[in-house]
Amino acid sequence: MTRALPRGFALSRRAWLVTTGCLLLARCEARGAEPTKAAQETPEQARQRHERVAQRREATHVICHRGASEFAHENTLEAYRATFELGADGNEIDIRETKDGVLVCFHDDMLDQLLEAFGDVSDYTWEDLQQFRFRNPGRFRDQCRIPTLEEVFALHRQYAGLMHLDIKRPNLDRSIAKLLDRFDLWDHVAYCNLDHGGSLLKDPRLKLCRYKASLYSDRSEVFPEPIAAALEKPGEGLIVDDPRGAIVALGRQLGRVSSEPVSPRPVSPKQSSAARRTEAELLAVLRDDRDWSQVAQSDDERRESGRRIRARAAAADQLLAIGASSHSALAALQERVRNRSLHKDWMYHGLDGAFALRSLILLRAPQAAELARFTLWRDDPALDPVVNPQYANPRAWTDFRVKMVVFPALAACPGAATEKLCRDYLALDNDAARKLGPPQFEAAAKALMTVSLKTETALELLRHRLQVVRGRAILECLSHGSGAWARAALEQEARHALAYLERP
């Protein structure tokens, strides 16, 4: 089926099919991580694409942070495509490199929050990386995957889209430059981070724009007043998570988002050896914790401590995967939460406790919500040896990895205890929340809405003192726009957001 052309991109039907066919070939090759030939264009097609890019750059443009992630998982082809289908202009993309030199798009320093895996992108080959499933893949389920940068470049070429290159590691600039050459995309790059831009920033072909404002961190992106104020500022672009408010403010028509994957693939994930371990074997690993309170000092000691912590975290994760709910399994997980491991490196500190708590909540263990409350409110003096003086944050922030699994996990566990914990957290003032850890008001609001999909809950959040909570409530109502309860809430407290609903 042929897609509608991006607005202002006038190609003949035959030329469009030729270009799209070449693009699909490029995607297939990229999945094998082999060098990809750029899609062939006639001089006229290239001229029209560059003309469209120039139009986007000259006008106020809307960039989606990691793609339109309310519609698909962040940093996936589907999220990037949704940006263009909705009517926005480009995407901020996070770039990393695999162990075997394949450039991919993935934000986090560690895989474990988003994937069923541990470590960094650079710890794995491209082939290995494709085997890991996303923990919360969203609407595209098993089709949700990490894309190669070549695939992402091909997609942005197809839509004449702008790009913000957020390069997460040093020494990737020359490889990125070669791809920009191959795909003829230098003018598509409107933004680039300065930390790791390297030689890209010195290339005369790179012409960077300025942002007027960033609207996603406090959900200003769904409120007309802050959007209007941002549009009055100097600069060329807005960066958002959800582009609908900015699109409407700019007088554009919202488009419809596709429901099929960009590049369908057969799914046959490998089963890891860890998945075949018995409950007894996993418990043995989880209980091997004699070092939990010993803070490693030398580099070698830190590496070994990190390895053992990660092994315990993986064991806790696998206990969830096999549905272990015996008394001994739950007791071992609870012990791991209360005595999470200490480490001076944030990537390891408390990692075993974080996955133990997540498993307990998702296993619907008795008193799991109470243990989550204990974790959220804990300010443990035992943290003193691992507090990093570089950061001027309260001591309790050191446990952020354990604290920040709470609300995403509780979102899958409806019940009175979950609702009460969410409401108690939402009742905190800013100072009280900040003493406990990085503020999680939006995560608490999302969890509450997820377990209580009704008008009364939506209105409660739409009347909250914090804009970020009100904004999250609007986004949750929009995601359930076909429900009468959601429309009723928007009509009462956020009528402007009705304009963001997808038309039938």
C-alpha positions in Angstrom: 0.0 0.0 0.0 1.4 3.4 -1.0 1.5 6.1 1.7 0.4 9.7 1.2 3.2 12.0 0.4 4.5 14.4 3.1 2.9 17.8 2.8 4.7 19.9 0.1 6.7 16.9 -1.2 5.4 16.6 -4.8 6.7 13.5 -6.5 5.1 11.6 -9.2 3.5 8.3 -8.2 6.1 6.4 -10.2 9.0 8.3 -8.7 7.5 7.8 -5.2 7.2 4.1 -5.7 10.8 3.9 -7.0 12.1 5.9 -4.0 10.1 3.9 -1.5 11.2 0.6 -3.0 14.8 1.6 -2.6 14.1 2.6 0.9 12.6 -0.7 1.8 15.6 -2.5 0.3 17.9 -0.3 2.5 15.9 -1.2 5.6 16.2 -4.9 4.8 19.9 -4.6 4.4 20.2 -2.6 7.6 18.6 -5.3 9.6 21.6 -7.5 8.8 23.9 -4.6 9.8 25.5 -4.7 6.4 26.6 -1.5 4.6 23.5 0.0 3.0 23.3 1.6 -0.4 21.5 4.9 -0.2 18.1 5.0 -2.0 18.6 6.2 -5.6 17.0 9.6 -6.5 16.8 11.4 -9.7 18.2 15.0 -9.7 14.7 16.3 -9.7 13.7 14.1 -6.7 16.7 15.3 -4.8 16.0 18.9 -5.6 12.4 18.6 -4.3 13.6 16.9 -1.1 16.1 19.5 -0.3 13.6 22.2 -1.1 11.2 20.7 1.4 14.0 20.5 4.0 14.7 24.2 3.4 11.0 25.0 4.0 11.0 23.2 7.3 14.2 24.9 8.4 13.0 28.4 7.5 9.6 28.1 9.2 9.0 27.4 12.9 9.5 23.7 13.1 8.5 21.0 15.6 11.0 18.4 16.7 9.9 15.3 18.7 12.2 14.2 21.5 13.1 10.6 20.8 10.1 10.5 18.4 6.4 10.9 19.1 6.6 8.5 22.0 3.0 8.7 23.1 2.3 6.7 19.9 5.1 4.2 19.9 8.1 3.3 22.0 10.8 6.0 22.1 13.6 5.8 19.6 11.9 3.4 17.3 11.1 3.7 13.6 7.4 3.8 14.5 7.8 6.7 16.9 9.9 8.7 14.3 7.3 8.0 11.6 4.4 9.1 13.9 6.1 12.5 14.1 5.8 13.1 10.4 2.3 11.5 10.1 1.0 13.8 12.8 2.4 16.9 11.0 5.6 17.7 12.8 9.0 18.3 11.2 11.7 16.0 12.7 13.1 14.0 15.5 15.8 14.1 18.2 17.6 10.8 17.9 20.0 9.2 20.4 23.0 7.5 18.8 25.2 4.7 20.2 27.5 2.0 18.8 27.3 -1.8 19.3 30.3 -3.9 20.1 30.8 -4.7 16.4 30.5 -1.1 15.2 26.9 -0.8 14.2 25.4 2.6 14.9 22.0 2.3 16.5 19.4 4.6 18.2 18.9 4.0 21.9 19.0 6.6 24.7 19.8 5.0 28.1 23.3 4.2 29.4 22.0 0.9 30.6 19.7 -1.5 28.8 17.9 -2.9 31.8 15.2 -0.2 32.2 13.8 -0.7 28.7 15.0 -4.1 27.6 15.1 -7.6 29.1 18.9 -7.3 29.3 21.7 -5.9 31.4 24.7 -3.8 30.4 25.3 -1.2 27.8 24.7 -1.2 24.0 28.4 -1.4 23.5 28.6 -4.6 25.4 26.7 -6.5 22.7 27.0 -7.2 18.9 24.2 -6.0 16.7 23.0 -9.6 16.3 22.9 -10.1 20.1 21.1 -6.8 20.6 18.2 -7.8 18.3 17.4 -10.8 20.5 16.4 -8.7 23.6 12.7 -7.9 24.0 11.4 -4.6 25.2 9.9 -4.7 28.7 7.0 -2.4 27.7 6.9 -2.5 23.9 3.6 -0.7 23.5 1.2 -1.1 20.6 3.7 -2.7 18.3 4.6 -5.5 20.7 7.1 -8.0 19.3 7.8 -5.6 16.3 9.2 -3.0 18.7 12.9 -3.0 18.2 16.1 -0.9 18.3 16.7 0.5 14.8 20.0 1.1 13.1 21.0 4.7 12.3 20.9 3.8 8.6 17.2 2.8 8.9 16.5 6.1 10.8 18.4 8.1 8.2 16.4 6.4 5.4 13.1 7.2 7.1 14.1 10.9 7.5 15.1 11.0 3.9 11.8 9.6 2.9 9.9 12.3 4.8 12.4 15.1 4.1 12.6 15.4 7.9 14.8 17.4 10.2 17.1 15.7 12.7 18.6 16.5 16.1 21.6 14.2 16.5 22.2 13.4 20.2 25.5 11.5 20.0 25.8 9.6 23.3 29.4 8.5 23.0 32.6 10.1 21.7 34.4 9.1 18.5 31.2 8.4 16.5 31.3 11.6 14.5 33.3 10.3 11.5 31.0 7.2 11.1 28.0 9.5 11.2 29.5 11.9 8.7 30.0 9.0 6.2 26.3 8.1 6.6 25.3 11.7 6.1 27.3 11.7 2.9 25.9 8.5 1.7 22.3 9.5 2.3 22.9 13.2 1.2 21.4 14.4 4.5 23.7 17.2 5.8 20.9 19.8 5.4 18.5 17.6 7.4 20.7 18.1 10.5 19.2 21.1 12.3 20.6 20.4 15.8 23.6 18.4 17.2 24.8 18.0 20.7 28.1 19.8 21.4 29.6 17.2 23.8 30.4 14.5 21.1 29.7 16.3 17.9 33.4 16.3 17.1 34.3 16.8 13.4 30.6 17.2 12.5 30.5 20.6 14.2 33.4 21.9 12.1 32.0 20.7 8.8 30.8 23.8 6.8 27.8 21.8 5.5 26.4 21.7 9.0 24.0 24.6 9.5 22.5 24.5 13.0 19.2 26.1 14.1 18.3 27.4 17.6 15.4 26.1 19.7 12.8 28.6 20.9 12.0 26.4 23.8 11.8 22.9 25.2 8.3 22.0 26.2 8.3 18.4 27.3 9.8 18.3 30.8 6.8 19.9 32.5 4.3 19.0 29.8 3.9 22.6 28.6 3.5 20.9 25.2 -0.2 20.3 25.8 -1.2 23.7 27.1 -2.0 26.6 24.7 -0.5 29.4 26.9 3.0 28.1 27.3 3.1 27.0 23.6 2.0 30.5 22.5 4.7 32.1 24.8 7.3 29.8 23.3 6.4 30.7 19.8 7.1 34.3 20.6 10.7 33.6 21.6 13.7 33.9 19.2 14.8 30.8 17.4 13.5 28.4 14.8 12.2 25.3 16.6 10.3 23.7 19.5 11.2 20.4 21.0 8.4 18.3 22.5 7.5 14.7 23.3 4.0 15.1 22.0 3.7 17.4 19.0 -0.1 17.8 18.8 -0.4 21.0 20.8 2.3 22.7 18.7 0.9 21.5 15.5 -2.5 22.9 16.3 -1.0 26.2 17.5 0.8 26.5 14.2 -2.5 26.1 12.3 -1.6 22.8 10.8 -4.0 19.9 10.4 -3.3 16.8 12.5 -2.7 13.6 10.6 -3.5 10.0 11.4 -0.9 7.6 12.8 -0.3 4.2 11.1 -1.0 1.1 13.1 1.3 -1.3 11.2 5.1 -1.5 11.8 7.4 0.4 9.5 9.3 -2.7 8.5 7.7 -5.9 9.6 10.0 -8.7 10.7 9.8 -12.3 11.7 10.2 -12.6 15.5 12.1 -15.5 16.9 13.9 -14.3 20.1 16.5 -16.6 21.5 15.9 -18.0 24.9 18.8 -17.2 27.2 20.4 -19.8 29.4 19.3 -17.8 32.4 15.6 -18.4 31.4 16.2 -22.1 31.7 17.5 -22.0 35.3 15.4 -23.4 38.1 13.9 -21.5 40.9 16.4 -23.1 43.3 19.4 -22.0 41.1 18.1 -18.5 40.8 17.5 -18.2 44.6 21.1 -19.4 45.1 22.4 -16.5 43.0 20.0 -14.0 44.7 21.1 -15.1 48.2 24.8 -15.0 47.4 25.0 -11.5 49.0 27.8 -11.6 51.5 29.2 -8.5 49.8 26.0 -6.4 49.6 27.2 -3.9 52.3 30.9 -3.9 51.4 31.7 -0.8 49.3 34.2 -1.8 46.7 37.2 0.6 46.5 39.7 -0.4 43.8 38.8 -0.6 40.1 39.1 -4.4 40.1 36.9 -4.7 43.2 34.3 -2.4 41.7 34.1 -4.4 38.5 33.7 -7.7 40.5 31.1 -6.1 42.8 29.2 -4.8 39.8 29.3 -8.2 38.2 27.8 -9.8 41.3 25.2 -7.2 41.7 24.1 -7.6 38.1 23.9 -11.3 38.5 21.6 -10.9 41.5 19.5 -8.4 39.5 19.2 -10.8 36.6 18.2 -13.6 39.0 15.4 -11.4 40.5 14.3 -10.6 37.0 14.2 -14.3 36.0 12.2 -15.2 39.1 9.5 -13.0 37.7 9.9 -14.5 34.3 9.2 -18.0 35.7 6.4 -16.8 37.9 8.1 -17.8 41.1 5.7 -17.2 44.0 6.8 -19.6 46.7 7.3 -18.3 50.2 11.1 -18.8 49.9 11.2 -16.9 46.6 9.2 -13.9 47.9 11.2 -13.8 51.1 14.5 -13.8 49.2 13.2 -10.9 47.0 12.0 -8.9 50.0 15.4 -9.4 51.7 17.1 -8.1 48.5 14.9 -5.0 48.5 15.7 -4.1 52.1 19.3 -4.9 51.7 20.0 -3.7 48.2 23.7 -3.7 47.3 25.9 -0.6 47.9 28.2 0.6 45.1 29.8 3.9 44.2 28.8 3.6 40.6 25.2 4.6 40.0 24.8 2.0 37.3 25.2 -0.8 39.9 24.1 0.7 43.2 20.9 -0.9 44.3 20.3 -2.6 40.9 19.6 -6.0 42.6 17.1 -4.3 45.0 15.4 -2.5 42.1 14.7 -5.7 40.2 13.7 -7.6 43.3 11.1 -4.9 44.1 9.9 -4.8 40.5 9.4 -8.6 40.6 7.6 -8.5 43.9 5.1 -5.9 42.6 4.5 -7.7 39.3 4.2 -11.0 41.1 1.4 -9.4 43.2 3.2 -10.4 46.3 1.4 -9.7 49.6 2.5 -6.4 51.1 4.3 -5.4 47.9 2.7 -2.0 47.9 3.8 -1.5 51.5 7.4 -2.5 50.6 7.2 0.0 47.7 6.2 2.7 50.1 9.0 1.8 52.5 11.5 2.1 49.5 10.1 5.4 48.3 10.3 7.1 51.7 13.6 5.5 52.8 16.6 7.8 53.6 19.2 5.2 54.8 22.3 6.3 56.7 24.0 3.3 55.2 24.2 5.3 51.9 26.8 7.7 53.3 29.8 5.8 52.0 28.4 5.7 48.4 27.0 9.2 48.2 28.7 11.1 45.3 29.8 14.5 46.6 29.8 15.8 43.0 26.0 16.1 43.1 24.3 18.4 45.5 21.3 16.2 46.0 19.8 14.8 49.2 21.3 11.5 50.4 18.1 9.5 49.5 18.7 10.2 45.8 21.5 7.7 45.8 18.8 5.0 45.9 17.1 6.4 42.8 17.3 3.2 40.8 15.3 1.3 43.4 12.8 4.1 43.9 12.1 4.7 40.2 10.8 1.2 39.5 7.9 1.7 41.8 5.3 3.5 39.8 5.9 1.9 36.4 5.5 -1.5 38.1 2.4 -0.4 40.2 0.7 0.6 36.9 0.3 -3.1 36.2 -1.2 -3.8 39.6 -4.6 -2.2 40.1 -6.0 -2.2 43.6 -6.7 0.0 46.6 -3.1 -0.2 47.9 -1.7 1.0 44.6 -4.2 3.9 44.4 -3.5 5.0 47.9 0.3 5.0 47.4 -0.1 7.0 44.2 -2.4 9.5 45.9 -0.2 9.8 49.0 2.8 10.6 46.8 0.8 13.1 44.7 -0.2 14.9 47.9 3.5 15.7 48.8 4.8 19.2 48.3 7.8 19.8 46.1 10.3 20.0 48.9 9.0 16.8 50.6 9.2 14.9 47.3 12.7 16.2 46.5 14.0 14.9 49.9 12.9 11.4 49.0 14.5 11.2 45.5 14.1 12.6 42.0 10.5 13.8 41.9 8.1 11.3 40.3 4.8 13.2 40.2 4.2 12.4 36.6 5.0 8.7 37.0 2.6 8.6 40.0 -0.1 10.3 38.0 0.4 7.9 35.1 0.2 4.9 37.4 -3.0 6.2 39.0 -4.7 6.8 35.7 -3.7 3.4 34.4 -5.2 1.6 37.4 -8.3 3.9 37.6 -9.6 4.7 34.2 -12.6 6.8 35.1 -13.7 10.4 34.8 -13.4 11.1 38.6 -9.7 10.1 38.6 -9.0 12.1 35.5 -10.7 15.2 37.0 -8.7 14.7 40.2 -5.5 14.9 38.3 -6.6 17.6 35.9 -7.1 19.8 39.0 -3.7 19.0 40.6 -1.5 21.9 41.5 1.4 20.8 39.2 1.2 21.3 35.5 3.2 18.2 34.8 0.5 16.1 36.5 -2.3 17.9 34.7 -0.4 17.5 31.4 0.0 13.7 32.0 -3.7 13.5 32.8 -4.5 15.1 29.4 -2.2 12.7 27.6 -3.8 9.7 29.3 -7.2 11.0 28.4 -6.1 11.5 24.8 -4.8 8.0 24.6 -8.2 6.8 25.6 -10.1 9.4 23.5 -12.7 6.9 22.3 -13.9 6.4 25.9 -16.8 8.5 27.1 -15.1 8.9 30.5 -12.0 10.5 29.0 -13.9 12.9 26.8 -16.1 13.9 29.7 -13.0 14.8 31.8 -11.5 16.8 28.9 -14.8 18.6 28.3 -14.9 19.7 32.0 -11.3 20.6 32.6 -9.3 20.8 29.4 -11.5 21.6 26.5 -8.6 22.8 24.4 -7.2 19.3 24.3 -10.3 18.0 22.4 -8.6 19.6 19.3 -5.8 17.0 19.8 -8.0 14.0 19.4 -7.6 11.9 16.3 -10.5 12.5 13.9 -12.5 9.4 12.9 
